[in-house]
């Protein structure tokens, strides 16, 4: 949810309308090889290559810029209006900043219809003796 922290409400609610929207919990049980507690490492232009990062995300007022760090320095914008349940390609070459983001809208939801009520049973004739 941290990535969607400042996203419009309709975007934050779409993945799970009843889910927890609080910030991610800190990792307090992650340790370095020497046993010391691990600390977050800020990512900068100077160390991004050395860290082996493949993707970067920049939040804008109008959407999220998705950058394939191994291919490009900028990326296409995914609008806040994009349905978060859309299919999103993870193929780096498709995230060319000169083309639209490779996103396929989700299939339309199934329409639920009420079952047809069975026809009433024919009336039984009454036998009297």
C-alpha positions as a Markdown table, in Angstrom:
| # | Residue | x | y | z |
|---|---|---|---|---|
| 1 | Unk | 0.0 | 0.0 | 0.0 |
| 2 | Unk | 3.0 | 2.3 | 0.4 |
| 3 | Unk | 3.2 | 2.7 | -3.4 |
| 4 | Unk | -0.5 | 3.9 | -3.5 |
| 5 | Unk | -0.2 | 6.1 | -0.4 |
| 6 | Unk | -1.2 | 9.3 | -2.3 |
| 7 | Unk | -3.2 | 7.7 | -5.0 |
| 8 | Unk | -6.9 | 8.6 | -5.4 |
| 9 | Unk | -9.3 | 6.7 | -3.2 |
| 10 | Unk | -10.9 | 4.8 | -6.1 |
| 11 | Unk | -7.4 | 3.4 | -7.0 |
| 12 | Unk | -6.5 | 2.4 | -3.4 |
| 13 | Unk | -9.9 | 0.6 | -2.8 |
| 14 | Unk | -10.0 | -1.4 | -6.1 |
| 15 | Unk | -7.5 | -4.2 | -5.3 |
| 16 | Unk | -9.3 | -5.1 | -2.0 |
| 17 | Unk | -12.2 | -2.8 | -0.9 |
| 18 | Unk | -12.2 | -4.3 | 2.6 |
| 19 | Unk | -8.4 | -4.7 | 3.0 |
| 20 | Unk | -6.0 | -2.9 | 5.3 |
| 21 | Unk | -4.8 | 0.4 | 3.9 |
| 22 | Unk | -2.3 | 1.2 | 6.5 |
| 23 | Unk | 1.4 | 1.6 | 5.6 |
| 24 | Unk | 3.5 | -1.5 | 5.3 |
| 25 | Unk | 5.0 | -2.8 | 8.6 |
| 26 | Unk | 8.7 | -2.3 | 9.0 |
| 27 | Unk | 10.9 | -5.3 | 8.7 |
| 28 | Unk | 12.2 | -5.7 | 12.3 |
| 29 | Unk | 13.4 | -9.2 | 11.9 |
| 30 | Unk | 15.8 | -8.7 | 9.0 |
| 31 | Unk | 19.5 | -9.0 | 9.7 |
| 32 | Unk | 22.8 | -8.7 | 7.9 |
| 33 | Unk | 25.1 | -11.7 | 7.6 |
| 34 | Unk | 27.1 | -10.4 | 10.6 |
| 35 | Unk | 23.9 | -10.4 | 12.8 |
| 36 | Unk | 23.4 | -6.6 | 12.9 |
| 37 | Unk | 19.9 | -5.3 | 12.1 |
| 38 | Unk | 19.5 | -4.4 | 8.5 |
| 39 | Unk | 18.7 | -0.8 | 7.7 |
| 40 | Unk | 17.0 | 0.7 | 4.6 |
| 41 | Unk | 19.4 | 1.7 | 1.9 |
| 42 | Unk | 18.4 | 4.9 | 0.1 |
| 43 | Unk | 18.5 | 4.5 | -3.7 |
| 44 | Unk | 20.2 | 7.4 | -5.6 |
| 45 | Unk | 21.4 | 7.9 | -9.1 |
| 46 | Unk | 24.9 | 7.1 | -7.8 |
| 47 | Unk | 24.2 | 3.7 | -6.4 |
| 48 | Unk | 21.2 | 2.4 | -8.4 |
| 49 | Unk | 23.4 | 0.5 | -10.9 |
| 50 | Unk | 25.4 | -1.2 | -8.2 |
| 51 | Unk | 22.3 | -2.3 | -6.4 |
| 52 | Unk | 21.1 | -4.3 | -9.3 |
| 53 | Unk | 17.7 | -2.8 | -9.4 |
| 54 | Unk | 15.6 | -3.5 | -12.5 |
| 55 | Unk | 12.5 | -1.3 | -12.0 |
| 56 | Unk | 11.8 | 2.2 | -10.7 |
| 57 | Unk | 8.6 | 3.9 | -9.9 |
| 58 | Unk | 8.0 | 7.7 | -9.8 |
| 59 | Unk | 4.7 | 8.9 | -8.4 |
| 60 | Unk | 3.2 | 11.9 | -10.2 |
| 61 | Unk | 0.0 | 13.7 | -9.7 |
| 62 | Unk | -1.4 | 12.1 | -12.9 |
| 63 | Unk | -0.1 | 8.6 | -12.5 |
| 64 | Unk | 2.9 | 6.3 | -11.8 |
| 65 | Unk | 6.0 | 6.5 | -14.1 |
| 66 | Unk | 7.3 | 3.0 | -14.6 |
| 67 | Unk | 11.0 | 2.9 | -15.5 |
| 68 | Unk | 12.9 | -0.2 | -16.6 |
| 69 | Unk | 16.3 | 0.8 | -15.2 |
| 70 | Unk | 18.2 | -1.7 | -17.2 |
| 71 | Unk | 16.8 | -0.3 | -20.5 |
| 72 | Unk | 15.7 | 3.3 | -20.1 |
| 73 | Unk | 16.1 | 6.4 | -18.1 |
| 74 | Unk | 12.4 | 7.4 | -18.3 |
| 75 | Unk | 9.3 | 5.4 | -18.6 |
| 76 | Unk | 5.6 | 5.6 | -19.7 |
| 77 | Unk | 3.0 | 6.9 | -17.3 |
| 78 | Unk | 0.4 | 4.6 | -15.9 |
| 79 | Unk | -2.6 | 6.9 | -15.2 |
| 80 | Unk | -4.4 | 6.8 | -11.9 |
| 81 | Unk | -7.5 | 5.9 | -13.9 |
| 82 | Unk | -6.0 | 2.6 | -14.8 |
| 83 | Unk | -7.8 | -0.3 | -13.2 |
| 84 | Unk | -5.3 | -1.9 | -10.7 |
| 85 | Unk | -6.7 | -5.3 | -11.6 |
| 86 | Unk | -5.5 | -4.9 | -15.2 |
| 87 | Unk | -2.9 | -7.4 | -16.6 |
| 88 | Unk | 0.4 | -5.7 | -16.7 |
| 89 | Unk | 3.3 | -7.1 | -18.8 |
| 90 | Unk | 6.6 | -7.7 | -17.0 |
| 91 | Unk | 8.6 | -7.8 | -20.3 |
| 92 | Unk | 11.1 | -4.9 | -20.0 |
| 93 | Unk | 11.4 | -4.2 | -23.7 |
| 94 | Unk | 7.6 | -3.4 | -23.8 |
| 95 | Unk | 8.0 | -0.5 | -21.3 |
| 96 | Unk | 9.5 | 1.8 | -24.0 |
| 97 | Unk | 8.9 | 5.5 | -22.9 |
| 98 | Unk | 7.9 | 6.3 | -26.5 |
| 99 | Unk | 5.0 | 3.8 | -26.4 |
| 100 | Unk | 1.9 | 3.4 | -24.2 |
| 101 | Unk | 2.4 | 1.2 | -21.2 |
| 102 | Unk | 1.7 | -2.5 | -21.9 |
| 103 | Unk | -1.4 | -2.9 | -19.9 |
| 104 | Unk | -4.5 | -4.9 | -20.8 |
| 105 | Unk | -7.8 | -4.0 | -19.0 |
| 106 | Unk | -9.3 | -6.8 | -16.9 |
| 107 | Unk | -12.0 | -9.0 | -18.5 |
| 108 | Unk | -15.4 | -7.6 | -17.8 |
| 109 | Unk | -16.9 | -9.2 | -14.7 |
| 110 | Unk | -19.3 | -12.1 | -15.2 |
| 111 | Unk | -22.9 | -11.1 | -15.1 |
| 112 | Unk | -24.8 | -13.1 | -12.4 |
| 113 | Unk | -28.3 | -13.8 | -13.3 |
| 114 | Unk | -31.0 | -15.4 | -11.2 |
| 115 | Unk | -31.8 | -19.0 | -12.1 |
| 116 | Unk | -35.0 | -19.5 | -13.8 |
| 117 | Unk | -37.6 | -20.8 | -11.4 |
| 118 | Unk | -38.9 | -24.3 | -12.3 |
| 119 | Unk | -42.4 | -24.5 | -13.6 |
| 120 | Unk | -44.9 | -25.4 | -11.0 |
| 121 | Unk | -45.8 | -29.1 | -10.7 |
| 122 | Unk | -49.1 | -30.0 | -12.3 |
| 123 | Unk | -51.9 | -30.2 | -9.8 |
| 124 | Unk | -52.6 | -33.8 | -8.6 |
| 125 | Unk | -56.0 | -35.0 | -9.1 |
| 126 | Unk | -57.7 | -35.9 | -5.9 |
| 127 | Unk | -59.0 | -39.4 | -5.7 |
| 128 | Unk | -62.0 | -39.8 | -3.4 |
| 129 | Unk | -63.5 | -43.2 | -2.4 |
